[in-house]
């Protein structure tokens, strides 16, 4: 599984997609802060999902172009390892985006001569809703990809990204006072449940598929 993850990162290093997405994410964060970016939930969720969409879309297109799945029987890996590597990559992408965003926020606070206080820097509602957005997106997209293949899901990925952003943005407005530890724990539990269910479903789909 870790060898597959290493392979994915090597592929991303050779493409402009990863660096374009990273620069897009980094430069847009400080710029949009002038417009109260950290209170604009739809834009926050869009940035996170868009960056993950770029990475996942490129890797699936690469696998489709070179028929990567057809080489599975010749390699010392299982289909479960392949699926696990995709979900692990999604988790690493989530953590990378989250760390980058909080670094950007800390820099902006220092630039404005404000003290970096935990409650100012960390927003439970923001992290919780971002995790739910990630969980929804990948819980839908990864099983569909293994079921329908790249050609059938490339436009579905984009639609799912927009729907995920809309749903999580609406939830933010519905839930009263979500900036509490209990909400973050509930969001993490819900997201992990969705990902676990999706992972098992994806493994079953790929194992029943003739490559």
mmCIF file of the C-alpha atoms, coordinates in Angstrom:
data_MODEL
# 
_entry.id   MODEL 
# 
loop_
_atom_site.group_PDB 
_atom_site.id 
_atom_site.type_symbol 
_atom_site.label_atom_id 
_atom_site.label_alt_id 
_atom_site.label_comp_id 
_atom_site.label_asym_id 
_atom_site.label_entity_id 
_atom_site.label_seq_id 
_atom_site.pdbx_PDB_ins_code 
_atom_site.Cartn_x 
_atom_site.Cartn_y 
_atom_site.Cartn_z 
_atom_site.occupancy 
_atom_site.B_iso_or_equiv 
_atom_site.pdbx_formal_charge 
_atom_site.auth_seq_id 
_atom_site.auth_comp_id 
_atom_site.auth_asym_id 
_atom_site.auth_atom_id 
_atom_site.pdbx_PDB_model_num 
ATOM 1   C CA . UNK A 1 1   ? 0.000   0.000  0.000   1.00 0.00 ? 1   UNK A CA 1 
ATOM 2   C CA . UNK A 1 2   ? 2.770   2.459  0.918   1.00 0.00 ? 2   UNK A CA 1 
ATOM 3   C CA . UNK A 1 3   ? 4.627   1.662  -2.300  1.00 0.00 ? 3   UNK A CA 1 
ATOM 4   C CA . UNK A 1 4   ? 1.489   2.679  -4.213  1.00 0.00 ? 4   UNK A CA 1 
ATOM 5   C CA . UNK A 1 5   ? 1.284   5.883  -2.218  1.00 0.00 ? 5   UNK A CA 1 
ATOM 6   C CA . UNK A 1 6   ? 4.926   6.627  -3.017  1.00 0.00 ? 6   UNK A CA 1 
ATOM 7   C CA . UNK A 1 7   ? 4.191   5.980  -6.698  1.00 0.00 ? 7   UNK A CA 1 
ATOM 8   C CA . UNK A 1 8   ? 1.312   8.460  -6.625  1.00 0.00 ? 8   UNK A CA 1 
ATOM 9   C CA . UNK A 1 9   ? 3.507   11.176 -5.133  1.00 0.00 ? 9   UNK A CA 1 
ATOM 10  C CA . UNK A 1 10  ? 6.197   10.516 -7.737  1.00 0.00 ? 10  UNK A CA 1 
ATOM 11  C CA . UNK A 1 11  ? 3.594   10.945 -10.474 1.00 0.00 ? 11  UNK A CA 1 
ATOM 12  C CA . UNK A 1 12  ? 2.315   14.182 -8.927  1.00 0.00 ? 12  UNK A CA 1 
ATOM 13  C CA . UNK A 1 13  ? 5.847   15.572 -8.685  1.00 0.00 ? 13  UNK A CA 1 
ATOM 14  C CA . UNK A 1 14  ? 6.196   15.308 -12.461 1.00 0.00 ? 14  UNK A CA 1 
ATOM 15  C CA . UNK A 1 15  ? 3.064   17.235 -13.315 1.00 0.00 ? 15  UNK A CA 1 
ATOM 16  C CA . UNK A 1 16  ? 2.049   20.883 -13.269 1.00 0.00 ? 16  UNK A CA 1 
ATOM 17  C CA . UNK A 1 17  ? -1.352  19.928 -11.833 1.00 0.00 ? 17  UNK A CA 1 
ATOM 18  C CA . UNK A 1 18  ? -0.088  19.444 -8.289  1.00 0.00 ? 18  UNK A CA 1 
ATOM 19  C CA . UNK A 1 19  ? 1.964   22.642 -8.256  1.00 0.00 ? 19  UNK A CA 1 
ATOM 20  C CA . UNK A 1 20  ? -0.780  24.660 -9.902  1.00 0.00 ? 20  UNK A CA 1 
ATOM 21  C CA . UNK A 1 21  ? -3.238  23.445 -7.277  1.00 0.00 ? 21  UNK A CA 1 
ATOM 22  C CA . UNK A 1 22  ? -0.798  24.176 -4.459  1.00 0.00 ? 22  UNK A CA 1 
ATOM 23  C CA . UNK A 1 23  ? -0.034  27.687 -5.690  1.00 0.00 ? 23  UNK A CA 1 
ATOM 24  C CA . UNK A 1 24  ? -3.728  28.339 -6.285  1.00 0.00 ? 24  UNK A CA 1 
ATOM 25  C CA . UNK A 1 25  ? -4.458  27.295 -2.716  1.00 0.00 ? 25  UNK A CA 1 
ATOM 26  C CA . UNK A 1 26  ? -1.601  29.262 -1.135  1.00 0.00 ? 26  UNK A CA 1 
ATOM 27  C CA . UNK A 1 27  ? -2.026  32.513 -3.067  1.00 0.00 ? 27  UNK A CA 1 
ATOM 28  C CA . UNK A 1 28  ? -5.796  32.640 -2.882  1.00 0.00 ? 28  UNK A CA 1 
ATOM 29  C CA . UNK A 1 29  ? -5.878  32.185 0.900   1.00 0.00 ? 29  UNK A CA 1 
ATOM 30  C CA . UNK A 1 30  ? -4.161  35.485 1.836   1.00 0.00 ? 30  UNK A CA 1 
ATOM 31  C CA . UNK A 1 31  ? -5.837  37.440 -0.972  1.00 0.00 ? 31  UNK A CA 1 
ATOM 32  C CA . UNK A 1 32  ? -9.355  36.410 0.001   1.00 0.00 ? 32  UNK A CA 1 
ATOM 33  C CA . UNK A 1 33  ? -8.625  37.104 3.667   1.00 0.00 ? 33  UNK A CA 1 
ATOM 34  C CA . UNK A 1 34  ? -9.197  40.789 2.843   1.00 0.00 ? 34  UNK A CA 1 
ATOM 35  C CA . UNK A 1 35  ? -12.802 39.872 2.141   1.00 0.00 ? 35  UNK A CA 1 
ATOM 36  C CA . UNK A 1 36  ? -13.228 37.974 5.419   1.00 0.00 ? 36  UNK A CA 1 
ATOM 37  C CA . UNK A 1 37  ? -12.292 34.725 3.735   1.00 0.00 ? 37  UNK A CA 1 
ATOM 38  C CA . UNK A 1 38  ? -12.439 32.684 6.918   1.00 0.00 ? 38  UNK A CA 1 
ATOM 39  C CA . UNK A 1 39  ? -16.123 33.513 7.344   1.00 0.00 ? 39  UNK A CA 1 
ATOM 40  C CA . UNK A 1 40  ? -17.006 32.720 3.730   1.00 0.00 ? 40  UNK A CA 1 
ATOM 41  C CA . UNK A 1 41  ? -17.831 29.051 4.163   1.00 0.00 ? 41  UNK A CA 1 
ATOM 42  C CA . UNK A 1 42  ? -18.644 28.244 0.552   1.00 0.00 ? 42  UNK A CA 1 
ATOM 43  C CA . UNK A 1 43  ? -15.287 29.569 -0.644  1.00 0.00 ? 43  UNK A CA 1 
ATOM 44  C CA . UNK A 1 44  ? -13.410 27.708 2.090   1.00 0.00 ? 44  UNK A CA 1 
ATOM 45  C CA . UNK A 1 45  ? -15.016 24.389 1.181   1.00 0.00 ? 45  UNK A CA 1 
ATOM 46  C CA . UNK A 1 46  ? -14.568 24.999 -2.529  1.00 0.00 ? 46  UNK A CA 1 
ATOM 47  C CA . UNK A 1 47  ? -10.816 25.568 -2.121  1.00 0.00 ? 47  UNK A CA 1 
ATOM 48  C CA . UNK A 1 48  ? -10.365 22.384 -0.123  1.00 0.00 ? 48  UNK A CA 1 
ATOM 49  C CA . UNK A 1 49  ? -12.436 20.214 -2.428  1.00 0.00 ? 49  UNK A CA 1 
ATOM 50  C CA . UNK A 1 50  ? -11.001 21.797 -5.573  1.00 0.00 ? 50  UNK A CA 1 
ATOM 51  C CA . UNK A 1 51  ? -7.429  21.033 -4.517  1.00 0.00 ? 51  UNK A CA 1 
ATOM 52  C CA . UNK A 1 52  ? -8.303  17.420 -3.693  1.00 0.00 ? 52  UNK A CA 1 
ATOM 53  C CA . UNK A 1 53  ? -10.286 17.177 -6.940  1.00 0.00 ? 53  UNK A CA 1 
ATOM 54  C CA . UNK A 1 54  ? -7.232  18.251 -8.964  1.00 0.00 ? 54  UNK A CA 1 
ATOM 55  C CA . UNK A 1 55  ? -5.039  15.586 -7.390  1.00 0.00 ? 55  UNK A CA 1 
ATOM 56  C CA . UNK A 1 56  ? -7.548  12.742 -7.598  1.00 0.00 ? 56  UNK A CA 1 
ATOM 57  C CA . UNK A 1 57  ? -8.655  13.630 -11.142 1.00 0.00 ? 57  UNK A CA 1 
ATOM 58  C CA . UNK A 1 58  ? -5.083  13.698 -12.416 1.00 0.00 ? 58  UNK A CA 1 
ATOM 59  C CA . UNK A 1 59  ? -4.159  10.350 -10.849 1.00 0.00 ? 59  UNK A CA 1 
ATOM 60  C CA . UNK A 1 60  ? -7.271  8.622  -12.160 1.00 0.00 ? 60  UNK A CA 1 
ATOM 61  C CA . UNK A 1 61  ? -6.625  10.063 -15.630 1.00 0.00 ? 61  UNK A CA 1 
ATOM 62  C CA . UNK A 1 62  ? -3.034  8.800  -15.445 1.00 0.00 ? 62  UNK A CA 1 
ATOM 63  C CA . UNK A 1 63  ? -4.178  5.306  -14.449 1.00 0.00 ? 63  UNK A CA 1 
ATOM 64  C CA . UNK A 1 64  ? -6.714  5.311  -17.280 1.00 0.00 ? 64  UNK A CA 1 
ATOM 65  C CA . UNK A 1 65  ? -4.169  6.472  -19.874 1.00 0.00 ? 65  UNK A CA 1 
ATOM 66  C CA . UNK A 1 66  ? -1.630  3.777  -18.981 1.00 0.00 ? 66  UNK A CA 1 
ATOM 67  C CA . UNK A 1 67  ? -4.129  1.048  -17.962 1.00 0.00 ? 67  UNK A CA 1 
ATOM 68  C CA . UNK A 1 68  ? -2.514  0.849  -14.538 1.00 0.00 ? 68  UNK A CA 1 
ATOM 69  C CA . UNK A 1 69  ? -5.167  -1.453 -13.053 1.00 0.00 ? 69  UNK A CA 1 
ATOM 70  C CA . UNK A 1 70  ? -4.453  -4.155 -15.622 1.00 0.00 ? 70  UNK A CA 1 
ATOM 71  C CA . UNK A 1 71  ? -0.994  -4.697 -14.100 1.00 0.00 ? 71  UNK A CA 1 
ATOM 72  C CA . UNK A 1 72  ? -2.376  -5.657 -10.678 1.00 0.00 ? 72  UNK A CA 1 
ATOM 73  C CA . UNK A 1 73  ? -2.181  -9.457 -11.209 1.00 0.00 ? 73  UNK A CA 1 
ATOM 74  C CA . UNK A 1 74  ? 1.540   -9.141 -12.008 1.00 0.00 ? 74  UNK A CA 1 
ATOM 75  C CA . UNK A 1 75  ? 2.363   -7.149 -8.863  1.00 0.00 ? 75  UNK A CA 1 
ATOM 76  C CA . UNK A 1 76  ? 2.718   -8.302 -5.226  1.00 0.00 ? 76  UNK A CA 1 
ATOM 77  C CA . UNK A 1 77  ? -0.230  -6.165 -4.118  1.00 0.00 ? 77  UNK A CA 1 
ATOM 78  C CA . UNK A 1 78  ? -3.899  -6.805 -3.508  1.00 0.00 ? 78  UNK A CA 1 
ATOM 79  C CA . UNK A 1 79  ? -6.898  -4.897 -4.751  1.00 0.00 ? 79  UNK A CA 1 
ATOM 80  C CA . UNK A 1 80  ? -7.544  -3.869 -1.166  1.00 0.00 ? 80  UNK A CA 1 
ATOM 81  C CA . UNK A 1 81  ? -4.080  -2.262 -1.076  1.00 0.00 ? 81  UNK A CA 1 
ATOM 82  C CA . UNK A 1 82  ? -4.915  -0.219 -4.174  1.00 0.00 ? 82  UNK A CA 1 
ATOM 83  C CA . UNK A 1 83  ? -8.139  1.098  -2.671  1.00 0.00 ? 83  UNK A CA 1 
ATOM 84  C CA . UNK A 1 84  ? -6.484  1.785  0.692   1.00 0.00 ? 84  UNK A CA 1 
ATOM 85  C CA . UNK A 1 85  ? -3.742  3.821  -1.015  1.00 0.00 ? 85  UNK A CA 1 
ATOM 86  C CA . UNK A 1 86  ? -6.361  6.049  -2.654  1.00 0.00 ? 86  UNK A CA 1 
ATOM 87  C CA . UNK A 1 87  ? -8.144  6.704  0.641   1.00 0.00 ? 87  UNK A CA 1 
ATOM 88  C CA . UNK A 1 88  ? -4.848  7.322  2.430   1.00 0.00 ? 88  UNK A CA 1 
ATOM 89  C CA . UNK A 1 89  ? -3.872  9.837  -0.242  1.00 0.00 ? 89  UNK A CA 1 
ATOM 90  C CA . UNK A 1 90  ? -7.190  11.608 0.341   1.00 0.00 ? 90  UNK A CA 1 
ATOM 91  C CA . UNK A 1 91  ? -6.436  11.776 4.067   1.00 0.00 ? 91  UNK A CA 1 
ATOM 92  C CA . UNK A 1 92  ? -2.955  13.200 3.470   1.00 0.00 ? 92  UNK A CA 1 
ATOM 93  C CA . UNK A 1 93  ? -4.429  15.789 1.096   1.00 0.00 ? 93  UNK A CA 1 
ATOM 94  C CA . UNK A 1 94  ? -6.907  16.824 3.789   1.00 0.00 ? 94  UNK A CA 1 
ATOM 95  C CA . UNK A 1 95  ? -4.174  17.249 6.404   1.00 0.00 ? 95  UNK A CA 1 
ATOM 96  C CA . UNK A 1 96  ? -1.948  19.158 3.970   1.00 0.00 ? 96  UNK A CA 1 
ATOM 97  C CA . UNK A 1 97  ? -4.727  21.613 3.108   1.00 0.00 ? 97  UNK A CA 1 
ATOM 98  C CA . UNK A 1 98  ? -5.656  22.072 6.767   1.00 0.00 ? 98  UNK A CA 1 
ATOM 99  C CA . UNK A 1 99  ? -2.064  22.754 7.846   1.00 0.00 ? 99  UNK A CA 1 
ATOM 100 C CA . UNK A 1 100 ? -1.490  25.188 4.966   1.00 0.00 ? 100 UNK A CA 1 
ATOM 101 C CA . UNK A 1 101 ? -4.641  27.098 5.778   1.00 0.00 ? 101 UNK A CA 1 
ATOM 102 C CA . UNK A 1 102 ? -3.763  27.483 9.448   1.00 0.00 ? 102 UNK A CA 1 
ATOM 103 C CA . UNK A 1 103 ? -0.201  28.544 8.596   1.00 0.00 ? 103 UNK A CA 1 
ATOM 104 C CA . UNK A 1 104 ? -1.634  31.198 6.262   1.00 0.00 ? 104 UNK A CA 1 
ATOM 105 C CA . UNK A 1 105 ? -4.010  32.371 8.966   1.00 0.00 ? 105 UNK A CA 1 
ATOM 106 C CA . UNK A 1 106 ? -1.192  32.553 11.546  1.00 0.00 ? 106 UNK A CA 1 
ATOM 107 C CA . UNK A 1 107 ? 0.943   34.625 9.150   1.00 0.00 ? 107 UNK A CA 1 
ATOM 108 C CA . UNK A 1 108 ? -1.951  37.019 8.552   1.00 0.00 ? 108 UNK A CA 1 
ATOM 109 C CA . UNK A 1 109 ? -2.517  37.418 12.307  1.00 0.00 ? 109 UNK A CA 1 
ATOM 110 C CA . UNK A 1 110 ? 1.178   38.174 12.843  1.00 0.00 ? 110 UNK A CA 1 
ATOM 111 C CA . UNK A 1 111 ? 1.158   40.641 9.955   1.00 0.00 ? 111 UNK A CA 1 
ATOM 112 C CA . UNK A 1 112 ? -1.746  42.482 11.605  1.00 0.00 ? 112 UNK A CA 1 
ATOM 113 C CA . UNK A 1 113 ? 0.192   42.512 14.914  1.00 0.00 ? 113 UNK A CA 1 
ATOM 114 C CA . UNK A 1 114 ? -2.326  40.221 16.572  1.00 0.00 ? 114 UNK A CA 1 
ATOM 115 C CA . UNK A 1 115 ? -1.453  37.558 19.105  1.00 0.00 ? 115 UNK A CA 1 
ATOM 116 C CA . UNK A 1 116 ? -1.821  33.956 17.960  1.00 0.00 ? 116 UNK A CA 1 
ATOM 117 C CA . UNK A 1 117 ? -4.404  32.558 20.359  1.00 0.00 ? 117 UNK A CA 1 
ATOM 118 C CA . UNK A 1 118 ? -5.659  28.983 20.025  1.00 0.00 ? 118 UNK A CA 1 
ATOM 119 C CA . UNK A 1 119 ? -9.327  30.007 19.960  1.00 0.00 ? 119 UNK A CA 1 
ATOM 120 C CA . UNK A 1 120 ? -8.549  32.581 17.272  1.00 0.00 ? 120 UNK A CA 1 
ATOM 121 C CA . UNK A 1 121 ? -6.526  30.214 15.130  1.00 0.00 ? 121 UNK A CA 1 
ATOM 122 C CA . UNK A 1 122 ? -8.575  27.022 15.454  1.00 0.00 ? 122 UNK A CA 1 
ATOM 123 C CA . UNK A 1 123 ? -12.246 26.954 14.563  1.00 0.00 ? 123 UNK A CA 1 
ATOM 124 C CA . UNK A 1 124 ? -14.013 23.705 15.515  1.00 0.00 ? 124 UNK A CA 1 
ATOM 125 C CA . UNK A 1 125 ? -16.892 24.330 13.127  1.00 0.00 ? 125 UNK A CA 1 
ATOM 126 C CA . UNK A 1 126 ? -14.545 25.025 10.221  1.00 0.00 ? 126 UNK A CA 1 
ATOM 127 C CA . UNK A 1 127 ? -12.451 21.882 10.718  1.00 0.00 ? 127 UNK A CA 1 
ATOM 128 C CA . UNK A 1 128 ? -15.538 19.740 11.300  1.00 0.00 ? 128 UNK A CA 1 
ATOM 129 C CA . UNK A 1 129 ? -17.364 20.946 8.205   1.00 0.00 ? 129 UNK A CA 1 
ATOM 130 C CA . UNK A 1 130 ? -14.234 20.685 6.057   1.00 0.00 ? 130 UNK A CA 1 
ATOM 131 C CA . UNK A 1 131 ? -13.818 17.074 7.162   1.00 0.00 ? 131 UNK A CA 1 
ATOM 132 C CA . UNK A 1 132 ? -17.464 16.315 6.385   1.00 0.00 ? 132 UNK A CA 1 
ATOM 133 C CA . UNK A 1 133 ? -17.003 17.913 2.939   1.00 0.00 ? 133 UNK A CA 1 
ATOM 134 C CA . UNK A 1 134 ? -13.943 15.765 2.268   1.00 0.00 ? 134 UNK A CA 1 
ATOM 135 C CA . UNK A 1 135 ? -15.663 12.637 3.540   1.00 0.00 ? 135 UNK A CA 1 
ATOM 136 C CA . UNK A 1 136 ? -18.763 13.207 1.411   1.00 0.00 ? 136 UNK A CA 1 
ATOM 137 C CA . UNK A 1 137 ? -16.745 13.892 -1.724  1.00 0.00 ? 137 UNK A CA 1 
ATOM 138 C CA . UNK A 1 138 ? -14.445 10.885 -1.518  1.00 0.00 ? 138 UNK A CA 1 
ATOM 139 C CA . UNK A 1 139 ? -17.123 8.543  -0.161  1.00 0.00 ? 139 UNK A CA 1 
ATOM 140 C CA . UNK A 1 140 ? -19.081 9.175  -3.345  1.00 0.00 ? 140 UNK A CA 1 
ATOM 141 C CA . UNK A 1 141 ? -16.318 9.515  -5.920  1.00 0.00 ? 141 UNK A CA 1 
ATOM 142 C CA . UNK A 1 142 ? -13.977 6.614  -5.144  1.00 0.00 ? 142 UNK A CA 1 
ATOM 143 C CA . UNK A 1 143 ? -16.627 3.835  -5.302  1.00 0.00 ? 143 UNK A CA 1 
ATOM 144 C CA . UNK A 1 144 ? -18.059 5.378  -8.480  1.00 0.00 ? 144 UNK A CA 1 
ATOM 145 C CA . UNK A 1 145 ? -14.605 5.464  -10.035 1.00 0.00 ? 145 UNK A CA 1 
ATOM 146 C CA . UNK A 1 146 ? -14.006 1.761  -9.407  1.00 0.00 ? 146 UNK A CA 1 
ATOM 147 C CA . UNK A 1 147 ? -17.524 0.910  -10.558 1.00 0.00 ? 147 UNK A CA 1 
ATOM 148 C CA . UNK A 1 148 ? -17.771 3.048  -13.706 1.00 0.00 ? 148 UNK A CA 1 
ATOM 149 C CA . UNK A 1 149 ? -14.119 3.800  -14.588 1.00 0.00 ? 149 UNK A CA 1 
ATOM 150 C CA . UNK A 1 150 ? -12.544 7.156  -15.344 1.00 0.00 ? 150 UNK A CA 1 
ATOM 151 C CA . UNK A 1 151 ? -14.414 8.111  -18.523 1.00 0.00 ? 151 UNK A CA 1 
ATOM 152 C CA . UNK A 1 152 ? -17.812 7.778  -16.885 1.00 0.00 ? 152 UNK A CA 1 
ATOM 153 C CA . UNK A 1 153 ? -16.867 9.581  -13.669 1.00 0.00 ? 153 UNK A CA 1 
ATOM 154 C CA . UNK A 1 154 ? -14.709 12.501 -14.779 1.00 0.00 ? 154 UNK A CA 1 
ATOM 155 C CA . UNK A 1 155 ? -17.704 14.844 -15.084 1.00 0.00 ? 155 UNK A CA 1 
ATOM 156 C CA . UNK A 1 156 ? -19.418 13.278 -12.082 1.00 0.00 ? 156 UNK A CA 1 
ATOM 157 C CA . UNK A 1 157 ? -16.376 14.278 -10.003 1.00 0.00 ? 157 UNK A CA 1 
ATOM 158 C CA . UNK A 1 158 ? -16.863 17.932 -10.852 1.00 0.00 ? 158 UNK A CA 1 
ATOM 159 C CA . UNK A 1 159 ? -20.607 17.814 -10.145 1.00 0.00 ? 159 UNK A CA 1 
ATOM 160 C CA . UNK A 1 160 ? -19.997 15.970 -6.864  1.00 0.00 ? 160 UNK A CA 1 
ATOM 161 C CA . UNK A 1 161 ? -17.490 18.648 -5.868  1.00 0.00 ? 161 UNK A CA 1 
ATOM 162 C CA . UNK A 1 162 ? -20.045 21.436 -6.346  1.00 0.00 ? 162 UNK A CA 1 
ATOM 163 C CA . UNK A 1 163 ? -22.827 19.493 -4.599  1.00 0.00 ? 163 UNK A CA 1 
ATOM 164 C CA . UNK A 1 164 ? -20.564 18.692 -1.651  1.00 0.00 ? 164 UNK A CA 1 
ATOM 165 C CA . UNK A 1 165 ? -19.648 22.353 -1.251  1.00 0.00 ? 165 UNK A CA 1 
ATOM 166 C CA . UNK A 1 166 ? -23.319 23.375 -1.412  1.00 0.00 ? 166 UNK A CA 1 
ATOM 167 C CA . UNK A 1 167 ? -24.485 20.756 1.107   1.00 0.00 ? 167 UNK A CA 1 
ATOM 168 C CA . UNK A 1 168 ? -21.774 21.498 3.666   1.00 0.00 ? 168 UNK A CA 1 
ATOM 169 C CA . UNK A 1 169 ? -22.308 25.234 3.280   1.00 0.00 ? 169 UNK A CA 1 
ATOM 170 C CA . UNK A 1 170 ? -26.033 24.776 3.956   1.00 0.00 ? 170 UNK A CA 1 
ATOM 171 C CA . UNK A 1 171 ? -25.313 22.619 7.005   1.00 0.00 ? 171 UNK A CA 1 
ATOM 172 C CA . UNK A 1 172 ? -23.158 25.395 8.425   1.00 0.00 ? 172 UNK A CA 1 
ATOM 173 C CA . UNK A 1 173 ? -26.134 27.746 8.326   1.00 0.00 ? 173 UNK A CA 1 
ATOM 174 C CA . UNK A 1 174 ? -28.554 25.200 9.803   1.00 0.00 ? 174 UNK A CA 1 
ATOM 175 C CA . UNK A 1 175 ? -26.547 23.910 12.796  1.00 0.00 ? 175 UNK A CA 1 
ATOM 176 C CA . UNK A 1 176 ? -26.738 26.358 15.733  1.00 0.00 ? 176 UNK A CA 1 
ATOM 177 C CA . UNK A 1 177 ? -23.397 27.405 17.263  1.00 0.00 ? 177 UNK A CA 1 
ATOM 178 C CA . UNK A 1 178 ? -21.251 24.658 15.688  1.00 0.00 ? 178 UNK A CA 1 
ATOM 179 C CA . UNK A 1 179 ? -17.940 26.128 16.919  1.00 0.00 ? 179 UNK A CA 1 
ATOM 180 C CA . UNK A 1 180 ? -17.819 23.680 19.832  1.00 0.00 ? 180 UNK A CA 1 
ATOM 181 C CA . UNK A 1 181 ? -15.646 20.609 20.562  1.00 0.00 ? 181 UNK A CA 1 
ATOM 182 C CA . UNK A 1 182 ? -18.717 18.344 20.508  1.00 0.00 ? 182 UNK A CA 1 
ATOM 183 C CA . UNK A 1 183 ? -19.454 19.348 16.923  1.00 0.00 ? 183 UNK A CA 1 
ATOM 184 C CA . UNK A 1 184 ? -15.896 18.586 15.816  1.00 0.00 ? 184 UNK A CA 1 
ATOM 185 C CA . UNK A 1 185 ? -16.036 15.136 17.453  1.00 0.00 ? 185 UNK A CA 1 
ATOM 186 C CA . UNK A 1 186 ? -19.433 14.446 15.865  1.00 0.00 ? 186 UNK A CA 1 
ATOM 187 C CA . UNK A 1 187 ? -18.161 15.559 12.452  1.00 0.00 ? 187 UNK A CA 1 
ATOM 188 C CA . UNK A 1 188 ? -15.037 13.408 12.745  1.00 0.00 ? 188 UNK A CA 1 
ATOM 189 C CA . UNK A 1 189 ? -17.116 10.391 13.761  1.00 0.00 ? 189 UNK A CA 1 
ATOM 190 C CA . UNK A 1 190 ? -19.601 10.913 10.924  1.00 0.00 ? 190 UNK A CA 1 
ATOM 191 C CA . UNK A 1 191 ? -16.869 11.460 8.351   1.00 0.00 ? 191 UNK A CA 1 
ATOM 192 C CA . UNK A 1 192 ? -14.872 8.410  9.431   1.00 0.00 ? 192 UNK A CA 1 
ATOM 193 C CA . UNK A 1 193 ? -18.005 6.262  9.304   1.00 0.00 ? 193 UNK A CA 1 
ATOM 194 C CA . UNK A 1 194 ? -18.738 7.428  5.745   1.00 0.00 ? 194 UNK A CA 1 
ATOM 195 C CA . UNK A 1 195 ? -15.153 6.782  4.650   1.00 0.00 ? 195 UNK A CA 1 
ATOM 196 C CA . UNK A 1 196 ? -15.042 3.333  6.266   1.00 0.00 ? 196 UNK A CA 1 
ATOM 197 C CA . UNK A 1 197 ? -18.325 2.300  4.643   1.00 0.00 ? 197 UNK A CA 1 
ATOM 198 C CA . UNK A 1 198 ? -17.165 3.719  1.307   1.00 0.00 ? 198 UNK A CA 1 
ATOM 199 C CA . UNK A 1 199 ? -13.790 1.959  1.607   1.00 0.00 ? 199 UNK A CA 1 
ATOM 200 C CA . UNK A 1 200 ? -15.375 -1.447 2.161   1.00 0.00 ? 200 UNK A CA 1 
ATOM 201 C CA . UNK A 1 201 ? -17.790 -0.848 -0.690  1.00 0.00 ? 201 UNK A CA 1 
ATOM 202 C CA . UNK A 1 202 ? -14.936 0.166  -3.015  1.00 0.00 ? 202 UNK A CA 1 
ATOM 203 C CA . UNK A 1 203 ? -12.916 -2.929 -2.092  1.00 0.00 ? 203 UNK A CA 1 
ATOM 204 C CA . UNK A 1 204 ? -15.912 -5.153 -2.846  1.00 0.00 ? 204 UNK A CA 1 
ATOM 205 C CA . UNK A 1 205 ? -16.446 -3.459 -6.219  1.00 0.00 ? 205 UNK A CA 1 
ATOM 206 C CA . UNK A 1 206 ? -12.808 -3.839 -7.268  1.00 0.00 ? 206 UNK A CA 1 
ATOM 207 C CA . UNK A 1 207 ? -12.540 -7.433 -6.050  1.00 0.00 ? 207 UNK A CA 1 
ATOM 208 C CA . UNK A 1 208 ? -15.577 -8.405 -8.136  1.00 0.00 ? 208 UNK A CA 1 
ATOM 209 C CA . UNK A 1 209 ? -14.179 -6.669 -11.189 1.00 0.00 ? 209 UNK A CA 1 
ATOM 210 C CA . UNK A 1 210 ? -12.281 -8.516 -13.916 1.00 0.00 ? 210 UNK A CA 1 
ATOM 211 C CA . UNK A 1 211 ? -9.176  -6.529 -14.813 1.00 0.00 ? 211 UNK A CA 1 
# 
